[in-house]
Amino acid sequence: MLKLDPAKRVNELASDLGVSAETIRRDLAELDAAGSIRRTYGGAVRTSSLEPALSERLKLHIAERERIAKRAVGIMEDVTSLYIGGGATTLLFARALGLVDRHMTILTASFQIAIELAANPHFDVISLPGNVELREGLVHGPETLRFIRGYNVDCAVMGASALDETGVSEALPSAANVYNAMVDQAERTIVVADRSKLGKRSLKRILLWNAGTMLVTDTDPPNAMRQALVGKGARILIAEVENE
């Protein structure tokens, strides 16, 4: 189950598997001791540094990611140019952004995001060149990095494999290099990430929290993490569930 969802709580596992919470806690303790998972307060997370493929991640946390995407689009009023990184949440962000009816210049390394946004006649969409990474549906490599350095933009919108008190990290090194270059060329960066990414660290850092960064997520981060972000000048926006 953790291969499909990188983080699960005890009550979710107990309900899905039809056993008691005590049975789940005992099993998680054994799996943690064997190094198969990492036990957390109230649940467990997958220990692998690699994320599931994009096609698998698109099936997870859909409602939460859609709320995050809509909230992020709502703060794009002054943005006329932006980079968009790859990933499941950024793809949903692109779908929500596609409803905007004003001119924007958008650069992306993601095939699907480029296709989504090219349907809007107000947008100038630039698909970056580079080597194809089919699993994630994006391009990377030296040519991609050179191209990125030629464009300065208002904003970069990034997803995340993981984020903690210090910054944002990515499981795929080739993608991390692309995202880091995008962040460097942007006046500010918006990170869109659901609760399953909070309090974790992946293989390669793409940015450190600073006054030019903002996190849009679906739940309030743990207090220590919130204090660390605010202390470094980063902003946090919570995508609340809308009332019926």
N, C-alpha and C positions, 0 to 999 in steps of 0.2 A: 504493500500500500504506500510505503514511503517512496518507492520508485515513481509512482504516479503523482504524489503530492509531497513536496520536500519537507513539510512540517505538518504534524498531526497532533491533536490533543487527546488525552486519555479518554474523555467522554465520547469523542467522535469515534475512536477505535472500538471502544466497548459497544457502542450502538451498531456500528457497521458490521462487527464480527459476532454480535449476539452473545457476548460473554460479560462477566462482571468487570468493573473498573479495577478491582484488586487483582484479577487475573492479568489484565493488561499491564498493570504496574509491575507485576512480578516478571512477566515476559520481557518488558522493556529493560528492566534491570539486568536480566541475563544477556540480552542483545547488546546492551551498552558495555557490559563487562567483556564481551567477546569482540568489541570494536566494530560491530556491524552497524550501529547507529550511535547517535549522541543524545543522551537523556537530557531533557530540559525540564524546567518547572512546569508541571501540568501536562507534559507530553514528550515528544521526541522529534528529532530532525535527521534527515539523511546525512551521512558523513561524507559522501562523494563530493569532490570539488567540481564535478561537472553537472550542469543542469540537464534536464530532459530536453529533447529537441523542441524547436519552436512549435511544431504541429501538436505536440503533447501539451505544452504549456498553455496553448490557446484554449484548452478545455478546462483550465483551472481558474478559480476565483473570478469568474466572468463578471458577475454583478459588481464586485468590488472594483475591478479594473475599469469597468465602464463608468462608475462614479468618479474615479480618479481622473480618467480621461476628460470627462465633461468639466470637471473642476479646473483642470489645467487649461483647457481651451478658454475658459472664462477669464483667464488673466493674460490673454494674448492681445488685448486691445491696442497696445502701443507697439506691437511687434510687426515689422515688415519683412524681416529676413530671419531665417532660422535653419539650424541643423537639427535633424531628427535621427537618433540612433535606432538600431534594430531591437527587436524583442516583441513580446506579446502585448505588454501594456502600451508601448509606443505605437503599435499597429492600431490599437483601439483609439488611442489619442488621434492618430491620423484620420481615422474614420469620422470622429467627432469634428475635427478641424475642417474636414471637407465640406461642412455645411456653412462655413464662413463665406460671406459674399463681398469680399474686398481683396485688393491685390496683395499678394505675398510672394516672396521668393523663397523657395524651400529646397534645401540640399539634403540628400539622404543616401545612405549606403544600402538601404533595404529595397529589394525588388518590389515587394508587396506594398510598402508604403508609397513608393514612387507611383505605382499603378493606381492606388487608391486616390492620391491627391491630384494626379494628372487629369482626372475627370472633371475637376473644377476649372472652368474657363478663366477665373480670376487669378489662378496660381501659375507662376513660372516654376516648374519642377525640374531640378537638375539631379539626375541619377549619377552618382559618383562612379568613376572607372576603377578597375582593379581585378584582383583574382577572386573567383567565385567560391563562396563557402555555402554549399547547397543546404546543409543541415539547418543553418540559421537564416538562409535566404538573404545573404548580404555579400558585399565585396570588401576586400582588405588588401593590404600589401603596400609596398613603397609608392606605387603610382597613386593609390588612394590617398596616402598621407601627403604627397606633394600637391595634389589637387586641393585638398582641404586647406592647406596653408595659403592658398591664393584667395580665399574668401573670408572677409570679416563679417560677422552676422550679429544681430541684436541678441539672439537667444539660442541656446542649445537645449533640446529636450531629450533626456536620457532615461533609459530604463536601468535596471540593476539586477545582478545576480544576488548581491548581498549589500547591506549597508549597516554600519555600526557608528560608534561615537566619533570615529576619526574621519570617515569618508565613505565612498562608494566603490565597490569592487566588482569585477567581472570574471566569470569562469573561463571564458575563451580568450587566450592571450592575443590572438590576431584581432579580435573585435575590440579588446581593451585598448590596443594601440590606436585604432580608428576613433574610438570615443574620446580618448584623452586628447587627441589632436583637435577634435570638434570643440571640446570644452575650452581649449586654449585660444581658439579663434572667436569665441562668443563673449559678448559683454556680460551676460549672466547665464546661469544654467538652472533649469528646472528638472528635478529628478522625480519620475513617476514610478512608484513602487508600492505594492500591496503589503499587508502585514506579515506575510510569510517570509519577506526579505529582511525584516527588521532584526537588529541585534546579531547579525551574522557577518562573516568575512569570507570572501572567495579568493580566487587565485591571484588576481592582479588588480591593483588599485587604479581607478580612472580619475578620481578627484578627491580632494580634501575639502571638508566643509569650510566655507568662508562667507563673507558678507555678500558675495555675488551668487550665492546658491540658495535654492529653495527646494524643500521636500514636499511633494503632494502625495498623501497616503490616505488609507481608509480608516486608520485608528490612531489614537494618540500613542506616540512611542513611549517606552518605559521612561520613568522620570530621569534616570541618570543620563540616558541618551538625549532626551529633550534638553536637559540643562547643558550638555556638551555642545549640541548644535547651536542653541541660542547664545551660548558663551562665545562661539566663534563667529557670530553675526548672521548665521543662516536662519531662514524663515521656514516655518512649518505650517502647511495648510491641510486640514482634515476634510476629506470628501464625505460629508454626512449622508445618511440615508434620508431621502426626501419623504416628507409626510404625504400620505395619500390625499 
